[in-house]
Amino acid sequence: MITEFKMPKMGESISEATIINWLKNVGDVVEAEETILEVATDKVDSEVPSPVTGIITEIRYQKDAVVAVGETLALIEADANAVAVKKTEEKPVAKENSTVSVTNTSSSPAQPIQLKCNPDAFLSPLIVSIAQKENLSLEEVQSIPGTGAEGRIRKSDVFNYLKNRKYPLQSKPIINNQQPTSTYPKPVIAFNEEKDYIIEMDRMRKMIADHMVYSKQTSPHVTSYLEVDVTNLVNWRNAVKDKFQEKYNEKLTFTPVFIDAVARAIADFPLINVSVDDKKIIVHKDINIGMATALPTGNLIVSVVRNANEKDIPTIAKTVNHLAVSARENKLKPEDVKGSTFTISNVGTFGSLMGTPIINQPEVAILALGIIKKRPEVITTEKGDEIAIRSMMFLSLSFDHRVVDGFLGGSFLKRVGDYLEKFDPNTPI
């Protein structure tokens, strides 16, 4: 009996995954529930077990292939009494660079295209129109293999490429079918073989790089700054953190309070909680706060506190701690990093006074939280102006100027600051 080993559903709203590594080859015996495949969705890696005991007879997708949920990855001949098959030269064994026979049907996802720019490629007005609508760069279009006469790029070729396209290349746009010229040559990188060395980007770092470039190309970034006095908040946290630990068995950091303030401000200014789809603005009802977390590898991942506006501080604290530990131990689930509508980045954790964060697409704003430092400040009391030691911090809001203007961005940032400055030091835990 032949069993189809299919790409499982990895979480809500996840429609595809990338194959990282096969742990078994054609001809290998596998046990039911034995991990035979590693896949990735965004930056989260997952292990996929075999549904049955048997022998792998065919592998249809190889490493780095992007496969839709529900597609057949391999065929397994189910046999509870299966024994290891001795591999011979005649026995085909799937390897990373082997050619895999896949039946081409309209429902089968196309394999990732290896891009190589052809500057002489002819682009018809129709192709140019599609490229402009889909925000394709000139080099991207010229890199698409053409199936028309003499290699001409057809409409179907462009749409086939778009199905597999993750992020656009950093390049020049198409303007009236003319390639813009640059007078500035690419800088030559000095490399000393005796002193310098090369580090290959891992998969996650490549994704981060692509996503950051894509964000800067997509959104015209504007950053606003605000200094806030968080003395009341700091005093409250210092006073209750031990009792909080005893009561909830959770550490109390500043992050849950920051998330609570941001969620409340978003509820006041819902047009900061949107995404842009071409000429449409999608307003999200759910307030899902992304939390940028540094990993031991040096990479960065954004885990999500869902419906933060519906949670109290203890619940947010529990969620934040769980996500932070899971991120550091590489145990995040795909749904843990999906669906954020606004992101915060606590750059103060690393001692930074402030930052200019890059928007986490497809969101339209991101807030950086600087280090909390004690400084002498002029405050107004019943006796008049006095100098006092206060706990101060900077907030930096980067926003997409296509849909967020200075009034909305500034008003939202001020509201977050107000919630932090006016934090009630008598807030119960």
C-alpha positions as CSV (number, residue, x, y, z in Angstrom):
1,M,0.0,0.0,0.0
2,I,1.4,3.3,-1.1
3,T,1.0,6.3,1.3
4,E,1.3,9.9,0.2
5,F,3.5,11.9,2.6
6,K,2.1,15.4,2.3
7,M,3.2,18.8,3.5
8,P,1.2,19.3,6.7
9,K,-0.6,22.4,7.8
10,M,1.9,24.2,10.0
11,G,-0.5,26.8,11.4
12,E,-3.3,29.2,10.7
13,S,-2.7,31.3,7.5
14,I,0.4,29.4,6.6
15,S,0.0,28.1,3.0
16,E,3.5,26.9,2.2
17,A,6.8,25.8,3.7
18,T,10.5,25.5,2.6
19,I,12.3,22.2,2.7
20,I,15.4,22.5,4.9
21,N,16.7,18.9,4.9
22,W,15.6,15.3,4.3
23,L,16.7,13.0,7.1
24,K,15.9,9.9,5.0
25,N,16.6,8.9,1.4
26,V,14.8,6.8,-1.2
27,G,15.0,3.2,-0.1
28,D,15.3,4.0,3.6
29,V,13.0,2.3,6.2
30,V,11.1,4.8,8.3
31,E,9.1,4.2,11.5
32,A,5.7,5.8,12.1
33,E,6.1,9.1,13.9
34,E,9.8,9.1,13.1
35,T,11.1,12.5,11.9
36,I,12.1,12.3,8.3
37,L,11.9,15.9,7.1
38,E,12.8,19.4,8.4
39,V,10.9,22.4,7.0
40,A,10.8,26.1,7.6
41,T,8.0,28.7,7.6
42,D,9.3,32.2,7.8
43,K,12.1,31.9,10.4
44,V,10.6,28.9,12.3
45,D,12.0,25.4,11.7
46,S,9.7,22.4,12.2
47,E,10.2,18.6,12.1
48,V,7.8,16.5,10.2
49,P,7.2,12.8,11.1
50,S,6.3,9.9,8.9
51,P,2.6,9.0,9.0
52,V,3.4,5.2,8.6
53,T,6.0,2.6,8.9
54,G,7.4,1.6,5.6
55,I,10.0,2.3,2.8
56,I,10.4,5.6,1.0
57,T,10.0,4.9,-2.7
58,E,10.0,8.4,-4.1
59,I,11.0,11.9,-3.0
60,R,9.3,14.6,-5.1
61,Y,10.8,17.8,-3.7
62,Q,14.4,18.5,-2.7
63,K,16.1,20.9,-0.4
64,D,15.2,24.6,-0.7
65,A,12.0,23.8,-2.6
66,V,8.9,25.8,-1.6
67,V,6.0,23.5,-1.3
68,A,2.3,24.3,-0.7
69,V,0.4,22.8,2.2
70,G,-1.2,19.5,1.1
71,E,1.2,18.8,-1.7
72,T,2.7,15.3,-1.8
73,L,6.3,15.4,-0.7
74,A,7.2,11.7,-1.0
75,L,5.7,8.2,-1.4
76,I,6.0,5.6,1.3
77,E,5.3,1.9,0.8
78,A,3.6,1.1,4.0
79,D,4.8,-2.1,5.6
80,A,4.8,-2.8,9.3
81,N,7.4,-5.5,8.8
82,A,9.7,-3.4,6.6
83,V,13.4,-4.1,6.7
84,A,16.3,-2.0,5.5
85,V,16.9,-2.1,1.8
86,K,20.5,-2.5,0.8
87,K,21.5,0.4,-1.5
88,T,23.4,-0.6,-4.7
89,E,24.6,1.5,-7.6
90,E,21.4,0.5,-9.4
91,K,19.2,1.6,-6.6
92,P,18.3,5.3,-7.1
93,V,19.0,7.3,-4.0
94,A,17.7,10.9,-3.7
95,K,20.5,13.3,-3.1
96,E,20.5,17.1,-2.7
97,N,21.5,17.7,-6.3
98,S,19.7,14.7,-7.9
99,T,17.0,15.3,-10.5
100,V,13.6,14.4,-9.2
101,S,10.8,13.5,-11.6
102,V,7.7,15.5,-10.9
103,T,4.5,15.5,-12.9
104,N,3.8,19.0,-14.1
105,T,0.2,19.8,-13.5
106,S,-1.5,23.1,-13.1
107,S,-2.0,22.4,-9.4
108,S,1.6,21.5,-8.7
109,P,3.7,24.4,-7.4
110,A,6.5,25.5,-9.7
111,Q,10.0,25.1,-8.5
112,P,12.0,28.1,-7.4
113,I,13.5,29.9,-10.4
114,Q,17.3,30.6,-10.5
115,L,17.5,34.2,-11.7
116,K,20.1,35.4,-14.1
117,C,19.5,38.8,-15.6
118,N,19.3,39.1,-19.4
119,P,19.7,42.8,-20.2
120,D,18.8,42.2,-23.9
121,A,15.4,40.6,-23.0
122,F,12.6,42.1,-25.0
123,L,9.7,43.5,-22.8
124,S,6.4,44.1,-24.5
125,P,4.1,46.9,-23.3
126,L,1.9,44.2,-21.7
127,I,4.8,42.8,-19.7
128,V,5.9,46.3,-18.6
129,S,2.3,47.0,-17.5
130,I,2.2,43.8,-15.4
131,A,5.6,44.5,-13.9
132,Q,4.7,48.1,-12.9
133,K,1.4,46.8,-11.3
134,E,3.3,44.1,-9.3
135,N,6.2,46.3,-8.4
136,L,8.7,44.2,-10.2
137,S,12.2,45.7,-10.8
138,L,13.7,45.8,-14.3
139,E,16.3,43.2,-13.4
140,E,13.6,40.9,-12.0
141,V,11.6,40.9,-15.2
142,Q,14.7,40.5,-17.3
143,S,15.7,37.5,-15.2
144,I,12.4,35.6,-15.9
145,P,13.0,32.7,-18.3
146,G,10.9,33.3,-21.4
147,T,8.9,30.5,-23.1
148,G,7.8,32.4,-26.1
149,A,9.4,32.5,-29.6
150,E,13.2,33.2,-29.3
151,G,12.9,33.2,-25.5
152,R,10.5,36.1,-25.4
153,I,8.9,36.6,-22.0
154,R,5.2,35.9,-22.0
155,K,2.4,36.9,-19.5
156,S,2.3,33.3,-18.2
157,D,6.0,33.4,-17.5
158,V,5.6,36.5,-15.3
159,F,2.7,35.1,-13.3
160,N,4.6,31.8,-12.8
161,Y,7.5,33.8,-11.4
162,L,5.2,35.8,-9.1
163,K,3.9,32.6,-7.5
164,N,7.3,31.8,-6.2
165,R,8.6,35.3,-5.6
166,K,9.4,36.0,-1.9
167,Y,10.9,39.5,-1.9
168,P,11.9,41.8,-4.8
169,L,15.5,42.3,-5.7
170,Q,17.2,45.5,-4.8
171,S,17.2,47.1,-8.2
172,K,15.9,49.8,-10.5
173,P,12.2,50.1,-11.3
174,I,10.8,49.9,-14.8
175,I,10.0,53.4,-16.2
176,N,8.6,53.6,-19.7
177,N,10.5,50.4,-20.6
178,Q,13.8,52.2,-20.3
179,Q,16.6,51.0,-18.0
180,P,17.8,53.8,-15.8
181,T,21.6,54.3,-16.0
182,S,23.9,54.7,-13.0
183,T,27.2,56.6,-13.1
184,Y,28.3,55.3,-9.7
185,P,30.2,52.0,-10.0
186,K,29.7,49.2,-7.4
187,P,32.4,49.7,-4.7
188,V,35.3,47.2,-4.7
189,I,35.6,45.3,-1.4
190,A,39.1,45.0,-0.2
191,F,39.9,41.5,0.9
192,N,43.1,40.4,2.6
193,E,43.4,36.6,2.4
194,E,45.9,36.5,5.3
195,K,43.7,38.5,7.7
196,D,40.1,38.6,6.5
197,Y,37.7,35.7,6.3
198,I,34.2,35.1,4.8
199,I,31.1,34.0,6.7
200,E,28.3,32.6,4.6
201,M,24.9,33.9,5.6
202,D,22.6,31.3,7.1
203,R,19.0,30.9,5.9
204,M,17.6,33.1,8.6
205,R,20.1,35.9,8.0
206,K,19.3,35.9,4.3
207,M,15.6,36.2,5.0
208,I,16.2,39.1,7.4
209,A,18.4,40.8,4.8
210,D,15.8,40.4,2.1
211,H,13.0,41.5,4.4
212,M,14.8,44.7,5.5
213,V,15.7,45.7,1.9
214,Y,12.1,45.0,0.9
215,S,10.8,47.2,3.7
216,K,13.0,50.1,2.9
217,Q,12.1,49.9,-0.8
218,T,8.4,49.6,-0.1
219,S,7.8,52.1,2.7
220,P,9.1,55.7,2.8
221,H,10.3,55.7,6.4
222,V,9.9,58.6,8.7
223,T,11.1,58.5,12.4
224,S,9.8,60.6,15.2
225,Y,11.2,60.8,18.7
226,L,9.8,61.4,22.2
227,E,11.5,61.5,25.6
228,V,9.3,60.2,28.5
229,D,9.7,60.2,32.3
230,V,9.0,56.7,33.5
231,T,10.0,57.2,37.1
232,N,6.6,56.0,38.4
233,L,6.7,52.9,36.3
234,V,10.3,52.1,37.4
235,N,9.4,52.6,41.1
236,W,6.3,50.4,40.7
237,R,8.2,47.6,39.0
238,N,11.0,47.6,41.6
239,A,8.4,47.5,44.4
240,V,6.3,44.6,43.1
241,K,8.6,42.4,41.1
242,D,9.4,40.0,44.0
243,K,5.7,39.7,44.9
244,F,4.9,39.2,41.2
245,Q,7.4,36.4,41.0
246,E,5.9,34.7,44.0
247,K,2.3,35.1,42.9
248,Y,2.6,34.2,39.2
249,N,5.9,32.3,39.1
250,E,6.9,34.7,36.3
251,K,9.5,37.4,36.1
252,L,8.2,41.0,35.7
253,T,10.1,43.0,33.1
254,F,9.2,46.3,31.6
255,T,8.2,44.7,28.3
256,P,4.6,43.7,29.3
257,V,4.0,47.3,30.5
258,F,5.3,48.6,27.2
259,I,3.1,46.3,25.2
260,D,0.1,47.2,27.3
261,A,0.7,50.9,26.7
262,V,1.2,50.4,22.9
263,A,-2.0,48.3,22.7
264,R,-4.0,50.9,24.5
265,A,-2.7,53.7,22.2
266,I,-3.5,51.6,19.1
267,A,-7.1,51.3,20.4
268,D,-7.1,55.1,20.5
269,F,-5.6,55.5,17.0
270,P,-6.7,52.4,15.0
271,L,-5.3,53.8,11.7
272,I,-1.8,53.0,13.0
273,N,-2.9,49.3,13.0
274,V,-3.1,48.8,9.2
275,S,-1.5,47.3,6.2
276,V,-1.3,48.6,2.6
277,D,-2.4,46.5,-0.3
278,D,-1.7,48.5,-3.5
279,K,-4.1,51.4,-3.2
280,K,-6.2,49.9,-0.4
281,I,-5.7,50.4,3.4
282,I,-6.6,47.3,5.4
283,V,-7.5,48.2,9.0
284,H,-6.9,45.3,11.4
285,K,-9.4,44.7,14.2
286,D,-7.1,42.5,16.2
287,I,-4.2,44.2,18.0
288,N,-1.3,41.7,17.7
289,I,2.0,43.1,19.0
290,G,5.2,41.7,17.5
291,M,8.1,41.6,19.9
292,A,11.6,41.6,18.3
293,T,13.8,39.1,20.1
294,A,17.6,38.6,19.6
295,L,18.6,35.0,19.3
296,P,21.9,33.4,20.6
297,T,23.0,33.0,16.9
298,G,22.9,36.8,16.5
299,N,19.8,36.6,14.3
300,L,16.5,38.3,15.1
301,I,12.9,37.0,15.2
302,V,9.6,38.6,15.9
303,S,7.2,36.6,18.1
304,V,3.6,37.8,18.5
305,V,1.4,38.7,21.5
306,R,-2.0,38.2,20.1
307,N,-5.0,40.4,21.1
308,A,-2.8,42.3,23.5
309,N,-5.5,44.9,24.2
310,E,-7.7,42.1,25.7
311,K,-5.0,40.9,28.2
312,D,-3.9,42.3,31.6
313,I,-0.3,42.9,32.5
314,P,0.2,39.5,34.3
315,T,-1.2,37.6,31.3
316,I,1.0,39.6,28.9
317,A,4.0,38.9,31.1
318,K,3.4,35.2,31.0
319,T,3.0,35.3,27.2
320,V,6.2,37.5,26.8
321,N,8.3,35.2,29.0
322,H,7.1,32.1,27.2
323,L,7.8,33.5,23.7
324,A,11.2,34.8,24.8
325,V,12.3,31.4,26.2
326,S,10.9,29.5,23.2
327,A,12.8,31.9,20.8
328,R,16.1,31.4,22.6
329,E,15.6,27.6,22.6
330,N,14.4,27.5,19.0
331,K,11.0,26.1,20.1
332,L,8.7,28.7,18.5
333,K,5.8,27.4,16.5
334,P,4.9,28.8,13.1
335,E,1.8,30.5,14.5
336,D,4.0,32.2,17.2
337,V,5.6,34.4,14.5
338,K,2.6,35.1,12.3
339,G,0.0,37.8,12.2
340,S,1.6,40.8,14.0
341,T,0.0,44.1,13.2
342,F,2.5,46.4,15.1
343,T,6.0,45.7,16.3
344,I,8.1,46.9,19.2
345,S,11.9,46.6,19.5
346,N,13.5,47.1,22.9
347,V,16.9,48.5,21.8
348,G,17.5,49.7,25.3
349,T,18.2,46.0,26.2
350,F,21.6,46.5,24.5
351,G,22.3,49.9,26.0
352,S,21.1,52.0,23.1
353,L,19.7,55.4,23.9
354,M,17.4,55.3,20.9
355,G,17.0,53.7,17.5
356,T,15.7,54.1,14.0
357,P,13.9,50.8,13.5
358,I,12.9,49.4,10.1
359,I,9.2,48.6,9.6
360,N,8.2,45.0,9.9
361,Q,6.2,44.5,6.6
362,P,3.3,44.5,6.0
363,E,2.8,46.7,9.0
364,V,3.1,50.5,8.8
365,A,4.9,51.4,12.0
366,I,7.4,50.1,14.5
367,L,8.3,51.5,17.9
368,A,11.9,51.3,19.4
369,L,12.3,51.6,23.1
370,G,15.6,53.1,24.4
371,I,17.5,52.4,27.6
372,I,16.0,53.8,30.9
373,K,18.6,56.1,32.5
374,K,18.5,58.3,35.6
375,R,19.2,61.9,34.8
376,P,18.7,65.3,36.6
377,E,15.6,66.9,35.2
378,V,13.6,70.1,35.8
379,I,10.2,69.2,37.2
380,T,7.3,71.4,38.4
381,T,6.2,71.0,42.0
382,E,4.0,72.9,44.4
383,K,7.1,74.9,45.3
384,G,7.8,75.7,41.7
385,D,10.5,74.4,39.4
386,E,13.0,72.0,40.9
387,I,15.8,69.7,39.8
388,A,15.2,66.0,40.6
389,I,16.6,62.6,39.6
390,R,14.2,61.0,37.2
391,S,14.2,57.8,35.1
392,M,14.1,58.9,31.5
393,M,13.8,57.0,28.2
394,F,13.5,57.8,24.5
395,L,10.8,56.3,22.2
396,S,11.4,56.2,18.4
397,L,8.5,55.6,16.0
398,S,9.3,54.7,12.4
399,F,6.2,54.9,10.2
400,D,5.2,54.5,6.6
401,H,4.6,57.9,5.2
402,R,2.4,56.5,2.4
403,V,-0.5,56.2,4.9
404,V,0.7,57.6,8.2
405,D,1.3,61.4,8.3
406,G,3.1,63.4,10.9
407,F,-0.1,64.2,12.8
408,L,-1.2,60.5,13.2
409,G,2.4,59.3,13.9
410,G,3.1,62.1,16.4
411,S,-0.3,61.8,18.1
412,F,0.1,58.0,18.5
413,L,3.6,58.3,19.8
414,K,2.6,61.0,22.3
415,R,-0.3,58.8,23.5
416,V,2.1,55.9,24.2
417,G,4.3,58.3,26.1
418,D,1.4,59.6,28.1
419,Y,0.4,56.0,29.2
420,L,4.0,55.4,30.3
421,E,4.5,58.7,32.1
422,K,1.1,58.6,33.9
423,F,1.5,55.0,35.0
424,D,-0.3,54.5,38.3
425,P,2.3,53.5,40.9
426,N,-0.5,51.9,43.0
427,T,-1.4,49.5,40.2
428,P,-2.2,46.2,41.8
429,I,-0.7,42.9,40.5
